[in-house]
């Protein structure tokens, strides 16, 4: 027992002194998050993140992973075995879908009607594949006929499309385009970052093949994780690859062994605390129920829309393609974007989003996502705006 | 004011009912984390994660980002402007360094004496570059002469090496190899995942060019983030690229605009809560001081080593190359790896790591990292082991 008689090293049991060169503790302003994400997190989710860590291979963590996979399947409306969270933000989920399905020389039809479709085309090209762009004006959905034409003219492996374009507020109907893709033996890859848990999304019923999302929108968990789901068709394409996936970190042939394999083989160290948050956020979604949650987003959107239109905001997108959780609106005439957004943030702590890409400085993106989608949020914002206009 | 007279939508203000198909709340076992990471987190770090979210472009978040960059520079002992946390775990930091510096057709000398050197070689090849392997037996450091020979025989762009091999417990001396690389106009890329904030690391004084680490080892923040730092030489190589970086998500030419640019342009949504945790963990490191922290790791390593040797454990690595925070040890004869690790976890909640790669089932990796590096941790483990042997 000699070890017990050795001198204790002093730290870290000793209270540490204040050092002047160390920044002050975190003290961010109180915010009401009504931009394009992150949205407000439920206190239960924040509390879950403060749970002490356990190992990423701990049997208790494996159980948490299994529960997360099950809850993700419910939220995606899918039976897909390969339904897992990628350990990085939504853009990494986008990259995961593309790098695992594409090989150099492949062709992908990419539907571009906003920033995120453009990002998909960029990644397709970084995979050494050809991106065949099918475009629509920003603020308009993609016309299925254009996709049909592109599929007829090209032997494409993928059709890539954004369900909820966060840069424009457009909700894209998917079923017809998914059917067209399958008729031409292509897979459909779908960005559901903003729609997931906020409006109807039916991965299996609509026949979607590789779908990614983020945690910080209508799920209301902190940003940093990207759930993905792959259909059997997509897994078969992945398994038939002739070349290695260009990203080691995002290579699902290895990642899936950790998340779904019998051995649960180590790949990378999973972000344990973020998984705690995801687990609790998914529990909250399931408690509310998916359909009531979709309905809540629509109801508060209607409330917000009436109020915004009353004070002179104009919607970019026509009613039938409007996202409930991402309201892209032109400001009342005479209002200056940056000054008004700054005043909202400074005086009321309310964050709304500015325009992105070709809409920078030209419109606002007002989010009503997850925990930020309540009548109280709508009333706070409308009252604050009335006081400023 | 018509909006105020509209009916409130019922949820989420209403308390939600218990639904039977929803998993129970998180309730992981209490653990003492003495494996190869994650290590125990300081309660201050856990509490920081529970801070309400703010936006990733909020002025208050920009200040937090700036403080994180400054503290990372202190911890890396560098003046490098490009010193930022990548929004994904350590393996993504590894990939960040390699995909930004390599182009197809390049050659990289990769030093392999364990799992993580092997992983670097794998990623080098996924970049379309050639990996020239310089090997040492697992448990031995890489001999500088072998690197010199490889540099003489090949026109290499990079020398890639692991400072602290988490799979073997070897501490690799770096200065001589960094000098050799520079004599041959190559950059040196270094894995410091396990050494960062736990043993001497001098990015500028040793002339290291691209260095990545993780948060979940001696920094004792939750896993999920990978700080990296690039020297001016490395930035120049990156800026002279002829091809796009193959990963959009890890492309520093864009990521750095968000972290260091005057405009702080949106790239991806930063993991806000993980940045809160990183900020607080770095504050704790700076309060303690880097050198006292390195010393603490060494002192507790000595305490553990005496105890382990007394009860029959044998170190894999010879004393001069032993990592203080990662103790790779052969079990006393007659002990069975899985059964003994299982008993430690079940009866005492203590996690130690098993062997990785060719050492699977053959040795243990006992971590003494950050908050898990205290005399109390050492005593707990030794007492538990004595009770089980």
HADDOCK unambig.tbl for C-alpha pairs under 7 A between the chains (distance, minus, plus):
assign (segid A and resid 3 and name CA) (segid B and resid 303 and name CA) 6.49 0.50 0.50
assign (segid A and resid 3 and name CA) (segid B and resid 307 and name CA) 6.08 0.50 0.50
assign (segid A and resid 8 and name CA) (segid B and resid 375 and name CA) 6.22 0.50 0.50
assign (segid A and resid 9 and name CA) (segid B and resid 296 and name CA) 6.71 0.50 0.50
assign (segid A and resid 9 and name CA) (segid B and resid 299 and name CA) 6.82 0.50 0.50
assign (segid A and resid 9 and name CA) (segid B and resid 375 and name CA) 6.86 0.50 0.50
assign (segid A and resid 12 and name CA) (segid B and resid 374 and name CA) 6.98 0.50 0.50
assign (segid A and resid 16 and name CA) (segid B and resid 287 and name CA) 6.40 0.50 0.50
assign (segid A and resid 16 and name CA) (segid B and resid 288 and name CA) 6.52 0.50 0.50
assign (segid A and resid 17 and name CA) (segid B and resid 287 and name CA) 6.73 0.50 0.50
assign (segid A and resid 18 and name CA) (segid B and resid 287 and name CA) 6.72 0.50 0.50
assign (segid A and resid 19 and name CA) (segid B and resid 287 and name CA) 5.83 0.50 0.50
assign (segid A and resid 22 and name CA) (segid B and resid 283 and name CA) 6.05 0.50 0.50
assign (segid A and resid 22 and name CA) (segid B and resid 286 and name CA) 6.31 0.50 0.50
assign (segid A and resid 22 and name CA) (segid B and resid 287 and name CA) 6.79 0.50 0.50
assign (segid A and resid 23 and name CA) (segid B and resid 67 and name CA) 6.80 0.50 0.50
assign (segid A and resid 23 and name CA) (segid B and resid 283 and name CA) 6.94 0.50 0.50
assign (segid A and resid 28 and name CA) (segid B and resid 60 and name CA) 5.68 0.50 0.50
assign (segid A and resid 29 and name CA) (segid B and resid 60 and name CA) 6.87 0.50 0.50
assign (segid A and resid 31 and name CA) (segid B and resid 54 and name CA) 6.09 0.50 0.50
assign (segid A and resid 38 and name CA) (segid B and resid 55 and name CA) 6.09 0.50 0.50
assign (segid A and resid 40 and name CA) (segid B and resid 53 and name CA) 6.47 0.50 0.50
assign (segid A and resid 41 and name CA) (segid B and resid 53 and name CA) 6.85 0.50 0.50
assign (segid A and resid 46 and name CA) (segid B and resid 50 and name CA) 4.47 0.50 0.50
assign (segid A and resid 47 and name CA) (segid B and resid 50 and name CA) 5.73 0.50 0.50
assign (segid A and resid 49 and name CA) (segid B and resid 49 and name CA) 6.24 0.50 0.50
assign (segid A and resid 49 and name CA) (segid B and resid 50 and name CA) 6.20 0.50 0.50
assign (segid A and resid 50 and name CA) (segid B and resid 46 and name CA) 4.45 0.50 0.50
assign (segid A and resid 50 and name CA) (segid B and resid 47 and name CA) 5.74 0.50 0.50
assign (segid A and resid 50 and name CA) (segid B and resid 49 and name CA) 6.20 0.50 0.50
assign (segid A and resid 50 and name CA) (segid B and resid 50 and name CA) 5.89 0.50 0.50
assign (segid A and resid 53 and name CA) (segid B and resid 40 and name CA) 6.46 0.50 0.50
assign (segid A and resid 53 and name CA) (segid B and resid 41 and name CA) 6.84 0.50 0.50
assign (segid A and resid 54 and name CA) (segid B and resid 31 and name CA) 6.11 0.50 0.50
assign (segid A and resid 55 and name CA) (segid B and resid 38 and name CA) 6.07 0.50 0.50
assign (segid A and resid 60 and name CA) (segid B and resid 28 and name CA) 5.68 0.50 0.50
assign (segid A and resid 60 and name CA) (segid B and resid 29 and name CA) 6.86 0.50 0.50
assign (segid A and resid 67 and name CA) (segid B and resid 23 and name CA) 6.79 0.50 0.50
assign (segid A and resid 87 and name CA) (segid B and resid 88 and name CA) 6.30 0.50 0.50
assign (segid A and resid 88 and name CA) (segid B and resid 87 and name CA) 6.29 0.50 0.50
assign (segid A and resid 88 and name CA) (segid B and resid 88 and name CA) 5.08 0.50 0.50
assign (segid A and resid 89 and name CA) (segid B and resid 269 and name CA) 6.70 0.50 0.50
assign (segid A and resid 91 and name CA) (segid B and resid 249 and name CA) 6.36 0.50 0.50
assign (segid A and resid 91 and name CA) (segid B and resid 268 and name CA) 6.42 0.50 0.50
assign (segid A and resid 92 and name CA) (segid B and resid 249 and name CA) 5.87 0.50 0.50
assign (segid A and resid 123 and name CA) (segid B and resid 248 and name CA) 6.13 0.50 0.50
assign (segid A and resid 126 and name CA) (segid B and resid 246 and name CA) 5.08 0.50 0.50
assign (segid A and resid 126 and name CA) (segid B and resid 247 and name CA) 6.94 0.50 0.50
assign (segid A and resid 127 and name CA) (segid B and resid 246 and name CA) 6.74 0.50 0.50
assign (segid A and resid 222 and name CA) (segid B and resid 271 and name CA) 6.73 0.50 0.50
assign (segid A and resid 222 and name CA) (segid B and resid 272 and name CA) 6.76 0.50 0.50
assign (segid A and resid 222 and name CA) (segid B and resid 273 and name CA) 6.36 0.50 0.50
assign (segid A and resid 223 and name CA) (segid B and resid 269 and name CA) 6.55 0.50 0.50
assign (segid A and resid 223 and name CA) (segid B and resid 270 and name CA) 6.59 0.50 0.50
assign (segid A and resid 223 and name CA) (segid B and resid 271 and name CA) 4.69 0.50 0.50
assign (segid A and resid 223 and name CA) (segid B and resid 272 and name CA) 6.42 0.50 0.50
assign (segid A and resid 224 and name CA) (segid B and resid 270 and name CA) 6.60 0.50 0.50
assign (segid A and resid 224 and name CA) (segid B and resid 271 and name CA) 4.38 0.50 0.50
assign (segid A and resid 246 and name CA) (segid B and resid 126 and name CA) 5.09 0.50 0.50
assign (segid A and resid 246 and name CA) (segid B and resid 127 and name CA) 6.73 0.50 0.50
assign (segid A and resid 247 and name CA) (segid B and resid 126 and name CA) 6.95 0.50 0.50
assign (segid A and resid 248 and name CA) (segid B and resid 123 and name CA) 6.12 0.50 0.50
assign (segid A and resid 249 and name CA) (segid B and resid 91 and name CA) 6.37 0.50 0.50
assign (segid A and resid 249 and name CA) (segid B and resid 92 and name CA) 5.87 0.50 0.50
assign (segid A and resid 268 and name CA) (segid B and resid 91 and name CA) 6.40 0.50 0.50
assign (segid A and resid 269 and name CA) (segid B and resid 89 and name CA) 6.69 0.50 0.50
assign (segid A and resid 269 and name CA) (segid B and resid 223 and name CA) 6.57 0.50 0.50
assign (segid A and resid 270 and name CA) (segid B and resid 223 and name CA) 6.58 0.50 0.50
assign (segid A and resid 270 and name CA) (segid B and resid 224 and name CA) 6.59 0.50 0.50
assign (segid A and resid 271 and name CA) (segid B and resid 222 and name CA) 6.75 0.50 0.50
assign (segid A and resid 271 and name CA) (segid B and resid 223 and name CA) 4.70 0.50 0.50
assign (segid A and resid 271 and name CA) (segid B and resid 224 and name CA) 4.37 0.50 0.50
assign (segid A and resid 272 and name CA) (segid B and resid 222 and name CA) 6.77 0.50 0.50
assign (segid A and resid 272 and name CA) (segid B and resid 223 and name CA) 6.42 0.50 0.50
assign (segid A and resid 273 and name CA) (segid B and resid 222 and name CA) 6.37 0.50 0.50
assign (segid A and resid 283 and name CA) (segid B and resid 22 and name CA) 6.04 0.50 0.50
assign (segid A and resid 283 and name CA) (segid B and resid 23 and name CA) 6.93 0.50 0.50
assign (segid A and resid 286 and name CA) (segid B and resid 22 and name CA) 6.30 0.50 0.50
assign (segid A and resid 287 and name CA) (segid B and resid 16 and name CA) 6.38 0.50 0.50
assign (segid A and resid 287 and name CA) (segid B and resid 17 and name CA) 6.72 0.50 0.50
assign (segid A and resid 287 and name CA) (segid B and resid 18 and name CA) 6.74 0.50 0.50
assign (segid A and resid 287 and name CA) (segid B and resid 19 and name CA) 5.83 0.50 0.50
assign (segid A and resid 287 and name CA) (segid B and resid 22 and name CA) 6.79 0.50 0.50
assign (segid A and resid 288 and name CA) (segid B and resid 16 and name CA) 6.54 0.50 0.50
assign (segid A and resid 296 and name CA) (segid B and resid 9 and name CA) 6.64 0.50 0.50
assign (segid A and resid 299 and name CA) (segid B and resid 9 and name CA) 6.87 0.50 0.50
assign (segid A and resid 303 and name CA) (segid B and resid 3 and name CA) 6.43 0.50 0.50
assign (segid A and resid 307 and name CA) (segid B and resid 3 and name CA) 6.08 0.50 0.50
assign (segid A and resid 375 and name CA) (segid B and resid 8 and name CA) 6.18 0.50 0.50
assign (segid A and resid 375 and name CA) (segid B and resid 9 and name CA) 6.84 0.50 0.50
